Each structure stands twice: as C-alpha cells, then as structure tokens.
C-alpha cells in the first residue's frame, strides 16, 4: 500500500498528527503509527505516552493493568514453529542434549500422569491466589541482583498483559523462561542478555521482551502453556492469521550472535503476517470510516427529508387554518350582513310616508351618497332626526357605517340628535346632506 492510498481517507489534521507521532517516537513504519493513533482515538499525547511506557517495559495504557481481562489463546503448533536446537560443538554435546531431552520429556510425562492420578484419589486444595505481576517483578529483581542491570528492557507486566499488548500493538513477543538451577541459564544471563548487540537488537526491533522464572507460579504456568522442557527457553509469539501463534522457540545454550541470528530469522519469516494484519486493520478502519460517513450522510438526508416533510405538514396545517379562518370570517361577515338586512327591513317599516309637496311644514333633503348618487326625499319638519338616519341606513346605496353631515358650515348629525325634530336640528326648507363612509 503506497502512501497516497494509506492516507487517502485521512483529513489534514490526522495526517499532521501521523507524521508528528512518527517524529516523536521514531517508529519508521507509517502503518504502525497509524494503527497506534487509531487505537488511541488520534490522541497524540496518550499514544506517545503509551509508546514510552512500552519502551520502559510497562504495560500499555491501552491494554490496562487489569488481570480480569481475558488473554488471547496462543496456538502451539510445531508445524508453524521454527525450532532451534542447542549449538553443538561435538557429538558428545549433541548426544548429551538428546539424552537430556528424552529424560526430561519422560520425567515431565511421568510426573503429569502421577499428579493426574493422585488428583483423582485426593483432590488438591484450591491453589493459592498469586500475583503474576509480582512474580515478574521478583524475577527482574533477582536477575539484576545476580547479573547486573545491563539487559534488554523487560516488560514489567504479567504474561496476559504482554500478550494483549503484543496483539494490540502488532509486535513480536519474545519470551524467556529461566531456571535457577541450570548452568546454561546462568551462562545465558551472564553472556547473552548483557551483550550490547543483543540489547540493541531487542530494544530497537519494536518487540516486547517478557521473562520470568520457571520456579515461580507465573513462569510455571507459561512453561506449561508453551510446552517448555529445556532451559534456557526462548519463544517468539506473534499475531498470525488472526491468532496469537508460537512461531519460534529455542532451547538450551546459545551464543549472542546465534541468538540474534535466530530471532532475526523468525522475525523475517513472520513479518509479512504483521504487515498483513496492519493492512487489514487499516482497511477495516477505512471501511468503518466509510460506513460511518455513509451513515452520517444517510441520517442527514433522512433528517433533511423529515424537516422538509415537517415544513410541508406545517405549511398545509397553516393553510388549512387560514382557510378555516377565512371561512369563519366570511360566515361572520355574511351573518352580519344578514343581520343588517334584517334590521333594514324592520327599520324601513318604521319610517313615515313621504309628505306631499303641497303639505305645509315639509322640507326637502338631498342626500349625496359616497359614490356621488343624489337621492331626494321630503320629510316633515316635525319628524325626528332618527327618521333621516333610518332612511339613509335602509337605502341600498348607503354604506353600513356612515355619518350624516351638512356641507357648510359642516355639522354632523350624531346620536344625540336622534330625538330632535328636523326643525330643532336646524335643517332648512331645502337641505343638502353628505353621507360619509366611515369604513373607507
């Protein structure tokens, strides 16, 4: 995977953090840097601190210190392992190794059968609760008091934590099991592990180096799980085809140069699996990111459709309310008109008949309607002003709300004048009254 494909799904901020993390940690592989940052949710501070912890042999912050989390099972299959025998300087040494190996195998098998048979007859009491981290710390303390402080960086956590970190960080896990009563183990600790080339190789190979004594509970459990028979025992575990797998082991004495050569051989033979795992994680992360983007786009589209539908429903509801309101207003207006029409019919009957032209005491009033229509009507001078107002109100050309006023000087016939006679109201023999529409 080239760099363009590798960073195709990253934003500018993530690419900047990627190269900054590489500069701070010195990790050459960009896929490894990206994998670490992704597992720390692109928090560069916690990712860098985690790498520093691992270089000091401390458990990963990502994996945590809890012993309650399950450890990945390790596949121990000889067909998947590179097995290295002790270096032979002659036939005698080789025969000695073979005889020792056969005797140890026979002894371990015999002891296992006896223990199993005995457990059926007399079950052992519940084993005591032990502290795996304390066992590892005890081994490191014993080692440094005996052989000095020159050694590769030991992982200062339990075997379970080391497996989890190696799986999460996609690193090789190198395991060393020590036996106190073995001279070969003493030689290994005094000549191989303090060797400067070995220290440089292990510290700079992006691996985790875990060690413990076989006599301690934690070391004994690991020795049983990894089928260790000859000491010093060194094993290499790595994530291979989605399983933590024992891919290499060496038993017995070895020189520093041969130790490095063997480890390098195991690393080179299995590096492709780590590369494939990193690529798979990157692809999985890319697909997950793509799915998240698609889900976000779908949700945004769905939300936009819902908003449009909501706006449409609100608009339809508003239009319906406006139509109902309009209908209601029209009904009220029509009811008002019907009421006015009824009032006009009733009021028209109460208006006295128009007097004749020769009748004494009659006066003529010319009404000028708002549209310019002229209406002439005679009234008796003793008729009340109410008759004039009622006549205007009942006429078809009259507005519903109006006022009646003289021209000059302008004077409005108001409600207080209703009971006055026309003569008392000051109307002359021939009068012109203007009807003003108060709703216009």
Legacy VTK file of the C-alpha trace (Angstrom):
# vtk DataFile Version 3.0
C-alpha trace
ASCII
DATASET POLYDATA
POINTS 440 float
0.000 0.000 0.000
1.598 3.283 -1.074
1.489 6.445 0.987
-1.273 8.069 -1.094
-3.580 5.064 -0.570
-2.520 4.894 3.053
-3.538 8.483 3.804
-6.415 8.757 1.315
-9.113 8.567 3.977
-7.329 10.835 6.483
-8.022 14.505 6.988
-5.240 17.106 7.062
-5.225 17.174 10.875
-4.841 13.386 11.113
-2.009 13.355 8.554
-0.216 16.037 10.576
-0.624 14.004 13.764
0.632 10.896 11.945
3.968 12.466 10.964
4.290 14.230 14.319
3.823 10.906 16.114
6.431 9.296 13.864
8.933 12.072 14.667
8.312 11.794 18.414
8.502 8.010 18.649
10.978 7.207 15.888
8.777 4.406 14.537
9.683 4.048 10.861
6.526 2.238 9.751
3.697 4.661 8.995
1.083 1.871 9.107
2.239 1.063 12.640
1.999 4.747 13.607
-1.485 4.998 12.167
-2.617 1.819 13.902
-1.410 3.096 17.296
-3.047 6.506 16.813
-6.349 4.978 15.752
-6.497 2.794 18.850
-5.918 5.919 20.933
-8.639 7.804 19.024
-5.990 10.119 17.484
-4.997 11.456 20.899
-1.316 12.009 20.172
-0.390 12.703 23.799
-1.739 9.394 25.145
-0.354 7.489 22.128
3.175 8.848 22.678
2.980 8.176 26.430
1.886 4.624 25.713
4.884 4.048 23.465
7.228 5.418 26.128
5.659 3.066 28.678
6.241 0.083 26.422
9.852 1.065 25.852
10.321 1.145 29.597
8.738 -2.294 29.885
5.500 -1.084 31.420
2.108 -2.438 30.345
0.304 -0.456 27.722
-2.135 2.192 28.875
-4.415 0.906 26.129
-4.410 -2.668 27.453
-4.643 -1.604 31.088
-3.391 -3.270 34.244
-6.442 -5.400 34.881
-5.890 -9.144 35.225
-9.594 -9.796 34.809
-9.472 -9.297 31.053
-9.050 -12.490 29.073
-5.745 -13.186 27.376
-5.701 -14.307 23.741
-5.109 -18.032 23.377
-1.723 -18.961 21.941
-1.637 -21.591 19.214
1.218 -24.016 19.928
1.627 -25.977 16.703
5.072 -27.416 15.875
4.308 -27.185 12.160
4.143 -23.398 12.478
7.336 -23.033 14.519
10.978 -22.571 13.784
12.619 -24.818 16.383
16.280 -24.262 17.164
18.321 -26.920 18.934
21.296 -26.142 21.183
24.540 -25.269 19.455
26.585 -28.488 19.179
30.350 -28.338 19.404
30.745 -32.092 19.078
28.993 -35.446 19.041
29.214 -35.735 22.820
27.343 -32.479 23.356
24.650 -33.444 20.889
24.169 -36.888 22.426
24.079 -35.275 25.846
21.355 -32.924 24.677
19.319 -35.763 23.153
19.607 -37.878 26.283
18.747 -34.894 28.489
15.776 -34.039 26.302
14.469 -37.639 26.404
14.920 -37.883 30.159
13.196 -34.528 30.753
10.320 -35.456 28.477
9.902 -38.811 30.196
10.142 -37.220 33.631
7.618 -34.494 32.843
5.205 -37.047 31.360
5.595 -39.360 34.343
5.062 -36.515 36.814
1.980 -35.329 34.936
0.444 -38.835 34.989
1.177 -39.267 38.692
-0.279 -35.857 39.533
-3.397 -36.556 37.499
-3.897 -39.977 39.143
-3.311 -38.509 42.585
-5.790 -35.702 41.929
-8.487 -38.285 41.224
-7.897 -40.006 44.565
-7.098 -36.952 46.699
-8.118 -33.663 45.097
-5.702 -30.859 45.760
-6.929 -27.880 47.766
-7.733 -24.673 45.939
-4.446 -23.205 44.683
-3.346 -20.030 46.426
-4.082 -16.713 44.779
-0.884 -15.332 43.266
0.154 -12.013 41.774
1.588 -12.550 38.272
2.957 -9.007 38.096
4.745 -9.534 41.431
6.282 -12.776 40.099
7.691 -10.923 37.095
8.988 -8.133 39.320
10.620 -10.694 41.610
12.425 -12.308 38.690
13.714 -8.952 37.424
14.897 -8.037 40.914
16.679 -11.397 41.314
18.203 -11.080 37.873
19.599 -7.601 38.479
20.961 -8.540 41.900
22.756 -11.540 40.362
23.739 -10.462 36.852
23.555 -6.659 36.958
21.336 -4.051 35.340
22.691 -4.467 31.788
19.917 -6.263 29.943
17.176 -5.620 27.372
14.083 -3.768 28.550
11.927 -6.257 30.418
8.177 -5.995 30.128
7.058 -5.290 33.677
3.619 -6.819 33.475
2.000 -10.227 33.507
2.149 -12.699 30.648
-1.504 -11.982 29.944
-0.856 -8.254 29.672
2.177 -8.867 27.452
0.070 -10.999 25.088
-2.664 -8.378 24.938
-0.177 -5.575 24.270
1.644 -7.562 21.594
-1.655 -8.294 19.883
-2.908 -4.734 20.104
0.412 -3.169 19.103
1.122 -5.809 16.425
4.551 -6.591 17.863
6.617 -9.718 18.304
6.569 -11.020 21.883
9.869 -12.627 22.887
9.532 -14.817 25.986
12.436 -16.001 28.131
11.877 -18.662 30.805
14.645 -19.005 33.380
15.554 -21.862 35.702
17.744 -21.107 38.693
19.450 -24.487 38.958
20.521 -24.549 35.321
24.087 -23.631 34.446
23.045 -22.944 30.852
20.556 -20.375 32.140
23.295 -18.723 34.199
25.527 -18.560 31.135
22.645 -17.148 29.063
22.004 -14.404 31.626
25.657 -13.554 32.087
26.839 -13.648 28.466
23.863 -13.327 26.086
21.376 -10.927 27.642
24.022 -8.372 28.791
25.606 -8.381 25.327
25.397 -4.879 23.821
24.408 -6.197 20.390
21.626 -8.297 21.895
20.377 -5.363 23.951
20.371 -3.062 20.920
18.674 -5.658 18.758
15.870 -6.386 21.232
15.316 -2.766 22.250
15.250 -1.447 18.692
13.256 -4.190 16.952
9.792 -2.968 18.001
9.223 -6.037 20.155
8.153 -6.819 23.710
10.585 -8.839 25.834
8.978 -10.741 28.704
10.795 -13.023 31.154
10.097 -14.970 34.330
11.447 -17.834 36.426
10.027 -21.271 35.793
10.017 -21.877 39.559
7.521 -19.031 40.121
3.790 -19.577 39.620
3.551 -17.220 36.639
6.619 -18.720 34.977
5.398 -22.252 35.609
2.028 -21.511 34.015
3.711 -20.077 30.922
6.160 -23.002 30.731
3.235 -25.434 30.802
1.292 -23.475 28.191
4.286 -23.223 25.814
5.495 -26.799 26.467
8.936 -25.773 27.689
11.201 -28.697 28.515
14.777 -27.480 28.126
16.189 -24.274 29.604
17.066 -21.568 28.832
13.829 -21.458 26.866
13.121 -18.606 24.445
9.878 -18.382 22.490
8.520 -15.916 19.943
4.760 -15.265 19.759
3.099 -13.090 17.142
-0.349 -12.438 15.680
-0.505 -14.759 12.695
-3.650 -15.200 10.648
-5.743 -13.567 13.402
-4.380 -15.838 16.156
-1.545 -15.403 18.602
0.825 -18.144 17.490
4.073 -19.592 18.794
6.226 -19.168 15.684
9.705 -19.828 17.053
11.449 -21.317 20.030
14.984 -22.107 21.054
16.019 -24.356 23.924
19.398 -24.772 25.512
22.617 -22.771 25.307
23.280 -20.300 22.517
25.851 -17.608 21.714
24.859 -13.920 21.417
25.482 -13.920 17.670
23.463 -17.073 17.094
20.698 -15.767 19.358
20.369 -12.633 17.239
20.524 -14.635 14.001
17.767 -16.969 15.123
15.495 -14.173 16.270
16.072 -12.255 13.053
15.221 -15.394 11.076
11.933 -15.788 12.981
11.103 -12.101 12.602
11.779 -12.078 8.866
9.743 -15.250 8.333
6.702 -13.782 10.107
6.934 -10.045 9.432
4.581 -10.496 6.480
1.798 -11.555 8.859
2.151 -8.344 10.849
2.158 -6.305 7.646
-0.993 -8.104 6.515
-2.613 -7.539 9.927
-1.771 -3.822 9.791
-3.167 -3.569 6.265
-6.293 -5.421 7.365
-6.756 -3.047 10.300
-6.263 -0.053 8.042
-8.751 -1.445 5.526
-11.193 -2.252 8.326
-10.746 1.228 9.737
-11.229 2.728 6.264
-14.367 0.661 5.689
-15.652 1.594 9.114
-14.920 5.250 8.436
-16.628 4.944 5.056
-19.650 3.292 6.643
-19.792 5.995 9.278
-19.640 8.669 6.574
-22.377 6.877 4.629
-24.451 6.505 7.779
-23.978 10.184 8.576
-24.922 11.137 5.015
-27.972 8.866 5.197
-29.016 10.279 8.559
-28.514 13.825 7.302
-30.559 13.037 4.199
-33.213 11.401 6.348
-33.200 14.369 8.706
-33.463 16.767 5.739
-36.396 14.767 4.350
-38.048 14.774 7.757
-37.529 18.527 8.044
-38.997 19.029 4.568
-41.925 16.809 5.471
-42.367 18.682 8.741
-42.280 22.035 6.929
-44.751 20.690 4.381
-47.089 19.456 7.135
-46.801 22.777 8.976
-47.496 24.679 5.767
-50.507 22.506 4.984
-51.747 22.929 8.558
-51.256 26.691 8.360
-53.037 26.868 5.010
-55.882 24.774 6.406
-56.121 27.034 9.452
-56.124 30.090 7.208
-58.868 28.562 5.053
-60.914 27.743 8.151
-60.320 31.240 9.489
-61.319 32.743 6.149
-64.453 30.641 6.068
-65.224 31.673 9.621
-64.695 35.338 8.813
-66.859 35.038 5.738
-69.550 33.361 7.819
-69.328 36.144 10.411
-69.426 38.775 7.700
-72.370 37.122 5.989
-74.147 36.800 9.324
-73.508 40.498 9.919
-74.853 41.366 6.509
-77.904 39.209 7.075
-78.432 40.906 10.417
-78.113 44.359 8.802
-80.515 43.351 6.069
-82.998 42.165 8.661
-82.571 45.396 10.612
-83.070 47.444 7.444
-86.279 45.579 6.622
-87.624 46.092 10.114
-86.464 49.722 10.232
-87.884 50.540 6.803
-91.403 49.828 8.089
-90.951 52.374 10.881
-90.094 55.287 8.513
-93.170 57.513 7.941
-94.540 58.094 4.466
-93.045 60.907 2.441
-95.287 64.055 2.731
-96.677 65.706 -0.405
-95.068 68.734 -1.902
-98.084 70.968 -1.001
-98.210 69.808 2.607
-97.224 72.661 4.889
-94.241 72.128 7.140
-92.442 69.763 4.769
-88.823 70.148 3.790
-86.743 68.577 1.060
-83.422 66.868 1.772
-80.932 65.933 -0.958
-78.608 63.071 0.126
-75.212 62.812 -1.581
-74.050 59.194 -1.303
-70.301 58.211 -1.266
-70.474 57.141 -4.911
-71.923 60.532 -5.932
-75.512 59.280 -6.172
-78.076 62.002 -5.383
-81.248 60.986 -3.579
-84.020 63.471 -2.871
-86.646 62.881 -0.180
-89.231 65.038 1.657
-89.674 64.906 5.415
-91.987 66.751 7.776
-90.105 69.365 9.710
-91.504 67.885 12.919
-90.136 64.417 12.108
-87.254 63.283 14.359
-83.694 63.187 13.059
-83.902 59.407 13.611
-86.200 59.161 10.568
-83.482 60.723 8.382
-80.797 58.459 9.783
-83.013 55.382 9.386
-83.838 56.360 5.804
-80.145 56.621 4.928
-79.385 53.344 6.722
-82.121 51.471 4.813
-81.231 52.819 1.386
-79.394 50.282 -0.838
-76.687 52.804 -1.794
-75.820 53.620 1.799
-72.684 52.212 3.496
-73.151 50.112 6.615
-71.204 52.540 8.818
-71.641 56.180 7.971
-72.112 59.698 9.222
-74.525 62.373 8.024
-73.126 65.912 7.774
-74.104 69.285 6.370
-71.852 70.962 3.832
-71.233 74.439 5.179
-70.819 75.030 7.932
-70.069 71.347 8.453
-72.124 69.797 11.181
-72.628 66.104 11.884
-75.965 64.731 12.906
-74.943 62.392 15.691
-76.719 60.029 18.068
-77.550 62.838 20.487
-79.632 64.465 17.734
-81.831 61.414 17.059
-84.766 62.590 19.160
-84.656 66.190 17.946
-87.026 67.307 15.241
-85.577 68.322 11.909
-86.500 71.872 12.665
-84.789 71.708 16.067
-81.745 70.217 14.378
-81.526 73.375 12.230
-82.435 71.830 8.862
-83.820 74.343 6.335
-86.636 74.104 3.823
-84.234 72.593 1.340
-81.094 70.943 2.763
-78.163 69.043 1.267
-76.671 66.274 3.469
-73.491 64.333 2.710
-73.250 60.650 3.606
-69.633 59.746 4.535
-68.469 56.128 4.561
-66.625 55.545 7.827
-65.186 52.142 6.708
-63.357 53.537 3.685
LINES 1 441
440 0 1 2 3 4 5 6 7 8 9 10 11 12 13 14 15 16 17 18 19 20 21 22 23 24 25 26 27 28 29 30 31 32 33 34 35 36 37 38 39 40 41 42 43 44 45 46 47 48 49 50 51 52 53 54 55 56 57 58 59 60 61 62 63 64 65 66 67 68 69 70 71 72 73 74 75 76 77 78 79 80 81 82 83 84 85 86 87 88 89 90 91 92 93 94 95 96 97 98 99 100 101 102 103 104 105 106 107 108 109 110 111 112 113 114 115 116 117 118 119 120 121 122 123 124 125 126 127 128 129 130 131 132 133 134 135 136 137 138 139 140 141 142 143 144 145 146 147 148 149 150 151 152 153 154 155 156 157 158 159 160 161 162 163 164 165 166 167 168 169 170 171 172 173 174 175 176 177 178 179 180 181 182 183 184 185 186 187 188 189 190 191 192 193 194 195 196 197 198 199 200 201 202 203 204 205 206 207 208 209 210 211 212 213 214 215 216 217 218 219 220 221 222 223 224 225 226 227 228 229 230 231 232 233 234 235 236 237 238 239 240 241 242 243 244 245 246 247 248 249 250 251 252 253 254 255 256 257 258 259 260 261 262 263 264 265 266 267 268 269 270 271 272 273 274 275 276 277 278 279 280 281 282 283 284 285 286 287 288 289 290 291 292 293 294 295 296 297 298 299 300 301 302 303 304 305 306 307 308 309 310 311 312 313 314 315 316 317 318 319 320 321 322 323 324 325 326 327 328 329 330 331 332 333 334 335 336 337 338 339 340 341 342 343 344 345 346 347 348 349 350 351 352 353 354 355 356 357 358 359 360 361 362 363 364 365 366 367 368 369 370 371 372 373 374 375 376 377 378 379 380 381 382 383 384 385 386 387 388 389 390 391 392 393 394 395 396 397 398 399 400 401 402 403 404 405 406 407 408 409 410 411 412 413 414 415 416 417 418 419 420 421 422 423 424 425 426 427 428 429 430 431 432 433 434 435 436 437 438 439
